[in-house]
Amino acid sequence: MTDDELCSSVLDVIAQAGPSVVPVLLRRMELFFASTSESAPGTESVNSWEDFSAALAVLSGILERSEASHTRATLEAVAGLLMAALRFLDKSPLPFSLYAGLLSLLYKMLHLEDAVVKEVACHLWIKERLVELLSPLLCLLRGNGEERKLCGLVYDVVHRLYDAQTVSSLPFILQEKSFLLFATKHVLRDCEHPSCRLLLMRLSTAADFRRYMSETHGELYRAALKNVSADDGGENSKVLYTSLLQCSDAKAEEENMKTLEDCSGVAWDRR
């Protein structure tokens, strides 16, 4: 039996007690970010990045195997760990691999289609301002070709958070200056990443977003739209068409039509 097979077998056993093990493991990981004075006497916690990484691997393995452990409390705790790690960016950033692990875990948990996920997603966006906390991480990653996967994970999580919003929360989000600043600073400038392009197309389905970007950042928005690759599909081509027209003047229309055809592979009726 290889080491990987042995590790998998051990996780299979631990996962059977997932609902009782996960809260304890999460608490130990949370204490890593707390000061010594805040830790209860005698409480065990992970005390190094290596320990935290190992605990994260165990947590991910359990959650992958135990659906019973996918509770609201677990989702909120995982999000809390990510936010605590992001706040370390101003002090002493974690290794990028740990940010990737936390983002990947949160992304998988946000995939669940239920009311609890939507409630937590709204809270993370509006109250906890998670998207804003991700901005410094993207700034650190810009130009770092070795961390393209991590950058993509950031946009995957933002996309998932956006899709999980309720009908009542979306209008607020699309008019919130802090998010529009995030979109301008990052989404319009990172279109070399497939995940970012998908997020841009998703946001561009909203008239409020298109209107704001076309009125305040027309040139930058149009340039970002032109970076959308040909494999984005027919439905996204319609979004691209609408968006390009909204942020264009008459002189640019012919150029935009050609860009649209190049991106979609479809000849559009120009009449």
C-alpha positions as CSV (number, residue, x, y, z in Angstrom):
1,M,0.0,0.0,0.0
2,T,1.4,3.4,-1.0
3,D,1.5,6.4,1.3
4,D,-1.3,8.0,-0.6
5,E,-3.5,4.9,-0.4
6,L,-2.8,4.7,3.4
7,C,-3.7,8.3,3.9
8,S,-6.9,7.9,1.9
9,S,-7.9,4.8,4.0
10,V,-7.2,6.7,7.2
11,L,-9.4,9.6,6.0
12,D,-12.2,7.2,5.1
13,V,-12.2,6.0,8.7
14,I,-12.0,9.5,10.2
15,A,-14.8,10.7,7.9
16,Q,-17.2,8.3,9.5
17,A,-17.0,10.5,12.6
18,G,-17.0,13.7,10.5
19,P,-19.7,15.6,12.3
20,S,-17.9,15.3,15.6
21,V,-14.4,15.6,14.3
22,V,-14.8,18.6,12.0
23,P,-15.8,21.2,14.7
24,V,-12.8,20.2,16.8
25,L,-10.5,20.5,13.9
26,L,-11.9,23.8,12.8
27,R,-11.6,25.2,16.3
28,R,-7.9,24.2,16.4
29,M,-7.3,25.9,13.1
30,E,-9.2,29.1,14.2
31,L,-7.0,29.4,17.3
32,F,-3.9,29.6,15.0
33,F,-5.0,33.1,14.1
34,A,-5.8,34.1,17.6
35,S,-3.2,35.7,19.9
36,T,-1.9,33.6,22.8
37,S,-3.8,35.7,25.3
38,E,-7.1,34.8,23.5
39,S,-6.4,31.1,23.6
40,A,-8.0,29.1,26.5
41,P,-5.4,27.6,28.9
42,G,-4.5,24.1,27.8
43,T,-6.2,24.4,24.5
44,E,-4.4,22.7,21.7
45,S,-4.0,24.5,18.4
46,V,-1.9,24.2,15.3
47,N,1.3,26.2,15.9
48,S,3.0,26.4,12.5
49,W,2.2,26.9,8.8
50,E,3.1,23.3,8.3
51,D,0.6,22.1,11.0
52,F,-2.1,24.4,9.6
53,S,-1.5,23.0,6.1
54,A,-1.7,19.4,7.4
55,A,-4.9,20.2,9.3
56,L,-6.4,21.8,6.1
57,A,-5.6,18.7,4.1
58,V,-7.4,16.5,6.7
59,L,-10.4,18.9,6.8
60,S,-10.6,18.9,3.0
61,G,-10.4,15.1,3.0
62,I,-13.2,14.7,5.6
63,L,-15.5,17.2,3.9
64,E,-15.0,15.4,0.6
65,R,-16.1,12.1,2.1
66,S,-18.8,13.2,4.7
67,E,-21.8,15.1,3.4
68,A,-23.2,15.1,7.0
69,S,-20.3,17.5,7.8
70,H,-21.5,20.1,5.3
71,T,-23.4,22.3,7.8
72,R,-24.0,26.0,8.0
73,A,-21.5,26.2,10.9
74,T,-18.8,24.4,8.9
75,L,-19.4,26.7,5.9
76,E,-19.2,29.8,8.0
77,A,-16.1,28.5,9.8
78,V,-14.3,27.7,6.5
79,A,-15.1,31.2,5.3
80,G,-13.9,32.6,8.6
81,L,-10.6,30.9,8.2
82,L,-10.2,32.3,4.7
83,M,-11.0,35.9,5.9
84,A,-8.5,35.5,8.8
85,A,-5.8,34.4,6.4
86,L,-6.6,37.3,4.1
87,R,-6.2,39.8,6.9
88,F,-2.7,38.4,7.4
89,L,-1.7,39.9,4.0
90,D,-1.0,43.2,5.7
91,K,1.2,41.5,8.4
92,S,2.8,38.3,7.3
93,P,1.2,36.6,4.3
94,L,0.7,32.8,4.3
95,P,2.2,30.6,1.7
96,F,0.1,30.9,-1.5
97,S,-0.6,27.2,-1.3
98,L,-2.6,27.7,1.9
99,Y,-4.7,30.5,0.3
100,A,-5.3,28.1,-2.6
101,G,-6.4,25.3,-0.2
102,L,-8.8,27.6,1.7
103,L,-10.3,29.1,-1.5
104,S,-10.7,25.7,-3.1
105,L,-12.5,24.3,0.0
106,L,-14.9,27.3,0.2
107,Y,-15.6,27.1,-3.5
108,K,-16.7,23.5,-3.2
109,M,-18.9,24.2,-0.2
110,L,-20.6,27.1,-2.0
111,H,-21.5,24.7,-4.7
112,L,-24.4,23.3,-2.7
113,E,-27.8,24.5,-3.9
114,D,-29.8,25.4,-0.9
115,A,-31.2,28.3,1.0
116,V,-28.4,28.2,3.7
117,V,-25.7,28.6,1.1
118,K,-27.5,31.6,-0.4
119,E,-27.9,33.2,3.1
120,V,-24.2,32.7,3.9
121,A,-23.1,34.0,0.5
122,C,-25.1,37.2,1.0
123,H,-23.7,37.6,4.5
124,L,-20.1,37.1,3.2
125,W,-20.6,39.6,0.4
126,I,-22.6,42.3,2.1
127,K,-21.6,42.1,5.8
128,E,-18.2,40.5,5.8
129,R,-17.1,42.2,2.5
130,L,-15.2,39.1,1.5
131,V,-14.7,40.3,-2.1
132,E,-12.9,43.4,-0.9
133,L,-10.6,41.2,1.3
134,L,-9.6,39.3,-1.8
135,S,-8.4,42.5,-3.6
136,P,-4.9,42.6,-1.9
137,L,-4.3,39.0,-2.7
138,L,-5.0,39.7,-6.4
139,C,-2.6,42.6,-6.2
140,L,0.1,40.3,-4.9
141,L,-0.6,37.8,-7.6
142,R,-0.6,40.2,-10.6
143,G,2.3,39.4,-12.9
144,N,3.1,36.2,-11.0
145,G,2.9,33.6,-13.8
146,E,3.5,30.7,-11.4
147,E,0.3,31.5,-9.5
148,R,-2.2,31.6,-12.4
149,K,-4.2,28.7,-10.8
150,L,-4.6,30.7,-7.5
151,C,-5.7,33.8,-9.3
152,G,-8.3,31.7,-11.2
153,L,-9.5,30.3,-7.9
154,V,-10.1,33.8,-6.6
155,Y,-12.3,34.6,-9.6
156,D,-14.1,31.3,-9.3
157,V,-15.0,32.1,-5.7
158,V,-16.2,35.6,-6.5
159,H,-18.3,34.1,-9.4
160,R,-19.8,31.5,-7.1
161,L,-20.6,34.1,-4.5
162,Y,-22.3,36.3,-7.1
163,D,-24.4,33.4,-8.5
164,A,-25.5,32.6,-5.0
165,Q,-26.9,36.0,-4.3
166,T,-30.7,36.5,-4.0
167,V,-32.9,38.6,-6.2
168,S,-33.1,41.2,-3.5
169,S,-29.4,41.4,-2.9
170,L,-28.2,41.7,-6.5
171,P,-29.4,45.3,-7.1
172,F,-27.5,46.4,-4.0
173,I,-24.3,44.6,-5.1
174,L,-24.4,46.0,-8.6
175,Q,-24.6,49.6,-7.3
176,E,-22.1,49.2,-4.5
177,K,-19.1,51.4,-5.1
178,S,-16.7,49.0,-3.4
179,F,-17.6,46.2,-5.6
180,L,-17.6,48.3,-8.8
181,L,-14.1,49.5,-7.7
182,F,-13.1,45.8,-7.4
183,A,-14.5,45.0,-10.8
184,T,-12.7,48.0,-12.4
185,K,-9.4,47.3,-10.6
186,H,-9.3,43.6,-11.2
187,V,-12.0,42.0,-13.4
188,L,-11.4,44.4,-16.3
189,R,-7.6,44.0,-16.1
190,D,-7.2,40.2,-15.6
191,C,-9.0,38.9,-18.6
192,E,-6.1,36.7,-19.6
193,H,-7.5,34.3,-16.9
194,P,-10.4,32.1,-18.2
195,S,-12.2,32.4,-14.8
196,C,-12.0,36.1,-14.9
197,R,-13.4,36.2,-18.5
198,L,-16.3,34.0,-17.4
199,L,-17.0,36.3,-14.4
200,L,-16.9,39.4,-16.7
201,M,-19.4,37.8,-19.0
202,R,-21.6,36.9,-16.1
203,L,-21.5,40.4,-14.7
204,S,-22.2,41.9,-18.1
205,T,-25.6,40.1,-18.2
206,A,-26.7,42.8,-15.7
207,A,-27.8,46.0,-17.3
208,D,-26.7,48.1,-14.2
209,F,-23.2,46.7,-14.5
210,R,-23.0,47.3,-18.3
211,R,-24.3,50.8,-17.9
212,Y,-21.9,51.8,-15.1
213,M,-18.9,50.4,-16.9
214,S,-19.8,51.9,-20.3
215,E,-20.4,55.3,-18.7
216,T,-17.4,55.5,-16.4
217,H,-14.8,53.1,-17.9
218,G,-15.9,52.8,-21.5
219,E,-12.5,52.3,-23.1
220,L,-11.2,49.9,-20.5
221,Y,-14.5,48.0,-20.5
222,R,-14.5,47.7,-24.3
223,A,-10.9,46.5,-24.2
224,A,-11.7,43.9,-21.6
225,L,-14.6,42.6,-23.7
226,K,-12.4,42.3,-26.7
227,N,-10.1,40.0,-24.8
228,V,-12.9,37.4,-24.4
229,S,-11.7,34.3,-26.2
230,A,-13.5,32.5,-29.1
231,D,-14.4,29.5,-26.9
232,D,-16.7,31.4,-24.6
233,G,-19.8,30.1,-26.5
234,G,-22.8,31.5,-28.3
235,E,-24.7,32.7,-25.3
236,N,-21.7,34.8,-24.1
237,S,-21.4,36.2,-27.6
238,K,-24.8,37.7,-27.2
239,V,-23.7,39.3,-24.0
240,L,-20.6,40.6,-25.7
241,Y,-22.6,42.0,-28.5
242,T,-24.9,43.9,-26.1
243,S,-22.1,45.1,-24.0
244,L,-20.0,46.4,-26.9
245,L,-22.9,48.3,-28.3
246,Q,-23.6,49.9,-25.0
247,C,-20.1,51.2,-24.4
248,S,-19.5,52.3,-28.0
249,D,-20.1,55.3,-30.2
250,A,-21.1,55.2,-33.9
251,K,-17.5,55.4,-35.1
252,A,-16.5,52.4,-33.1
253,E,-19.5,50.2,-34.1
254,E,-17.9,48.7,-37.2
255,E,-14.8,47.8,-35.2
256,N,-16.8,46.3,-32.4
257,M,-18.9,44.2,-34.9
258,K,-15.7,42.7,-36.3
259,T,-14.4,42.0,-32.8
260,L,-17.7,40.3,-32.0
261,E,-17.5,38.1,-35.1
262,D,-13.8,37.2,-34.3
263,C,-14.7,36.2,-30.8
264,S,-17.9,34.3,-31.5
265,G,-17.1,32.9,-35.0
266,V,-20.6,34.1,-36.0
267,A,-21.4,36.7,-38.7
268,W,-23.8,39.2,-37.2
269,D,-26.5,41.0,-39.2
270,R,-25.4,44.6,-39.3
271,R,-28.6,46.0,-40.7
